[in-house]
C-alpha cells in the first residue's frame, strides 16, 4: 500500500515517523514544501494552491491515502480537498481531546492561521470544562525550519509565552521536534496530534477494499544505541519504505534519519 504525507517542510517528518512505526508494511511518499515554508505566514489562497498541487502529484502515484501533516493546511483547506479528490485525506488535529481529559488549564501553541481558525475554535468548544489559552506564534515554525535546514541557532524561550499551565498542546507539527524542551519549559506534559493522525490513517487503510494491514509495530528505538551496525541497518531498512519528493527532498531525508524514531 502507498501513502502520501505532505507538509510545508520538516514538521510532517514527526508524523511520518509515527505512521511508519504503526504501519510497517506501507510505502510512504514524503513531500515537504520547504520552499514555501512556513505556511503560517502565507495566505489561505496560497496554501490551498500548494496543497492542491501536492495532492495531484500523489494521485498520479496511485496512493491509497494522503496525510496533510500540517495543522495550518488542514485548518485552511482539508474539507475542500476532500471534496475535490477521490483519495481519502487525513488531516492534523491539535490534541485537544487528550489534553482536556487529564488537564484543566491548557496552553495551545499554534501558527496564527491555525490559532484563529474556525476549525480550532469549534474543537475547543467541545470541552467547556477545560480552560484553554491559545497563543499564536508567528515565528517559531519558520525558526525551526531554518534551524534544521540552514543550521540557524534556535532559542525556544524567545518564542514561548510565559505562564503556568498543567498541559501544553502543540498545534504545529514543527513544534514536536522540541516537545521535551517545551515540556521542561512549562513543567507540564505536552500533547501533539501525531499519534491521533496515525490512528486515523490506520483505520482508513484497514477499511480499503482488497487490502490488509498487518500487525502494528510500536517498538521505541532507544535514544542512544552504541551498536553502529544496528543503526546503519535500521536506516537502510527505513530507506526502502520512504520515497522523498520535492526540491528539498535530500535535506528532509537527512533531517528524518538524524532526528526521528521510526522503528
C-alpha positions in Angstrom: 0.0 0.0 0.0 1.1 3.6 -0.7 0.5 6.7 1.4 1.4 10.3 0.6 2.4 12.6 3.5 2.5 16.3 2.8 3.8 19.2 5.0 5.1 22.7 4.5 8.5 21.5 5.5 10.2 19.3 8.1 7.3 19.2 10.6 5.5 16.4 9.0 8.5 14.2 9.5 7.3 13.7 13.0 4.0 12.3 11.7 5.9 10.2 9.2 7.9 8.5 12.0 4.8 7.6 14.0 3.0 6.3 10.9 6.0 4.1 10.0 6.0 2.5 13.4 2.3 1.7 13.2 2.2 0.7 9.6 5.4 -1.3 8.8 4.1 -2.7 5.5 3.2 0.6 3.9 5.4 2.5 1.4 5.4 6.3 2.2 6.0 9.2 -0.1 7.0 12.3 1.8 6.6 15.7 0.2 8.0 18.7 2.1 7.2 22.0 0.5 10.2 23.7 2.2 10.5 26.4 -0.5 7.2 27.9 0.6 7.6 27.3 4.4 6.4 28.4 6.8 2.7 28.2 5.9 1.6 30.3 8.9 2.7 33.4 7.1 1.0 32.5 3.8 -2.5 33.5 2.6 -5.2 30.8 2.6 -5.4 31.0 -1.2 -1.6 30.3 -1.5 -1.8 27.4 0.9 -4.8 25.9 -0.9 -2.8 26.1 -4.2 0.2 24.4 -2.7 -1.9 21.6 -1.2 -3.8 21.0 -4.4 -0.6 20.7 -6.4 0.7 18.1 -3.8 -2.5 16.0 -3.9 -2.4 16.0 -7.7 1.1 14.6 -7.5 0.1 12.0 -5.0 -2.8 11.0 -7.2 -0.5 10.3 -10.1 1.4 8.0 -7.8 -1.8 6.0 -7.1 -1.6 6.3 -3.3 -4.4 4.8 -1.2 -4.5 7.8 1.2 -2.9 11.2 1.8 -2.0 12.8 5.1 -1.9 16.5 5.5 0.7 16.6 8.2 0.3 20.3 8.7 -2.2 21.8 11.1 -2.3 25.1 9.1 -3.0 23.3 5.8 -5.7 21.2 7.5 -7.4 24.2 9.0 -7.4 26.1 5.7 -8.5 23.6 3.1 -8.8 19.9 4.3 -12.5 19.8 3.7 -12.2 21.4 0.2 -9.5 18.9 -0.7 -11.8 16.0 0.4 -14.5 17.2 -2.0 -12.0 17.6 -4.9 -10.1 14.4 -4.6 -11.3 10.8 -4.5 -8.4 9.6 -2.4 -9.0 9.8 1.4 -7.4 12.9 3.0 -6.4 12.6 6.7 -5.8 15.9 8.4 -4.0 17.1 11.5 -6.0 17.9 14.6 -4.3 19.5 17.7 -4.5 17.0 20.5 -7.2 19.0 22.4 -9.2 16.0 23.4 -6.4 14.0 25.1 -5.2 17.2 26.9 -8.7 18.0 28.1 -9.2 14.5 29.6 -6.4 15.0 32.0 -5.8 18.7 32.3 -7.8 21.8 33.4 -5.6 24.7 32.3 -4.1 24.1 28.9 -1.9 26.3 26.7 -2.4 25.8 22.9 0.6 26.8 20.8 -0.1 27.3 17.0 0.7 29.3 13.9 -1.5 32.4 13.5 -3.7 30.8 10.8 -4.4 27.7 13.0 -4.8 29.7 16.2 -7.5 32.0 14.6 -9.2 29.3 12.6 -12.9 28.3 12.9 -11.8 24.7 13.0 -9.8 25.1 16.1 -12.5 27.2 17.7 -15.1 24.5 17.1 -12.7 21.9 18.6 -12.1 23.9 21.7 -15.9 24.5 22.3 -16.4 20.7 22.7 -14.6 20.9 26.1 -16.2 23.6 28.2 -14.8 22.3 31.4 -11.2 22.9 30.4 -9.6 26.4 30.2 -7.7 26.9 27.0 -5.2 29.7 26.3 -4.5 29.9 22.6 -1.2 31.6 21.7 -0.3 32.4 18.1 3.4 32.0 17.4 4.2 33.8 14.2 7.9 32.9 14.0 8.5 29.6 15.7 7.7 27.2 12.8 9.9 29.2 10.4 12.7 29.3 13.0 12.6 25.5 13.4 12.6 25.1 9.7 15.7 27.2 9.3 17.4 25.5 12.3 17.3 22.1 10.6 17.8 23.1 7.0 20.3 26.0 7.4 21.8 25.4 10.8 20.5 28.7 12.3 20.6 29.0 16.1 17.2 28.5 17.8 16.3 29.8 21.2 12.9 28.5 22.2 12.4 30.9 25.0 12.4 33.8 22.5 9.1 32.4 21.1 7.3 30.8 24.0 4.9 32.9 26.2 5.2 32.9 30.0 2.5 31.3 32.1 1.6 28.5 34.4 -0.3 25.6 32.8 -0.9 21.9 33.6 -0.8 20.9 29.9 0.5 22.2 26.5 -0.9 21.3 23.1 1.4 21.6 20.2 -0.7 22.9 17.3 2.0 22.7 14.7 4.0 19.6 13.7 7.2 21.6 13.6 6.9 22.1 17.4 7.0 18.3 18.0 10.8 18.3 17.4 11.1 20.2 20.7 8.3 18.6 22.7 10.6 17.6 25.6 12.2 21.1 25.8 8.7 22.7 25.8 7.6 20.3 28.5 10.5 21.3 30.7 10.0 25.0 30.0 6.4 24.8 31.4 6.9 21.9 33.8 3.9 20.3 32.2 3.0 17.4 29.9 2.9 18.1 26.1 0.4 16.7 23.7 0.6 16.6 19.9 -1.6 15.2 17.2 0.8 12.8 15.5 -0.5 9.6 17.1 -4.1 10.5 16.5 -3.4 11.2 12.9 -1.6 7.8 12.5 -4.5 6.1 14.2 -7.0 7.6 11.8 -4.8 6.6 8.8 -4.7 3.1 10.1 -8.5 3.0 10.3 -8.8 4.2 6.7 -6.3 1.8 5.2 -7.8 -1.1 7.2 -11.1 -0.4 5.5 -9.7 -0.2 2.0 -11.3 -3.0 -0.1 -9.0 -5.8 -1.0 -6.2 -4.5 1.2 -4.9 -5.8 4.5 -3.0 -4.1 7.2 -0.6 -6.4 9.1 0.5 -6.1 12.7 1.4 -2.8 14.2 5.0 -2.1 15.1 5.1 0.2 18.1 8.5 -0.5 19.5 10.5 2.5 20.5 14.1 2.8 19.4 16.5 3.7 22.3 17.7 7.3 22.2 21.3 6.1 22.1 22.5 2.8 20.7 26.2 2.1 20.6 25.8 -0.6 18.0 26.6 1.3 14.8 25.9 -1.7 12.7 22.3 -1.8 14.0 21.8 1.9 13.4 23.1 1.5 9.8 20.8 -1.4 9.1 17.9 0.5 10.6 18.5 3.4 8.3 18.9 1.1 5.3 15.5 -0.6 6.1 13.9 2.8 6.5 15.1 4.0 3.1 13.2 1.1 1.5 10.0 2.4 3.0 10.2 6.1 2.2 10.5 8.0 -1.1 11.2 11.7 -0.5 9.7 14.2 -3.0 10.2 17.9 -3.6 13.1 20.2 -4.3 14.5 19.8 -0.8 14.0 16.1 -0.6 17.6 15.3 0.3 17.5 17.8 3.2 14.3 16.3 4.5 15.7 12.9 4.3 18.8 14.0 6.2 16.7 15.6 9.0 14.4 12.5 9.2 17.2 9.9 9.7 19.1 12.1 12.1 16.1 13.0 14.4 13.1 10.7 14.0 12.5 7.4 15.7 10.7 5.2 13.2 11.4 1.6 14.5 
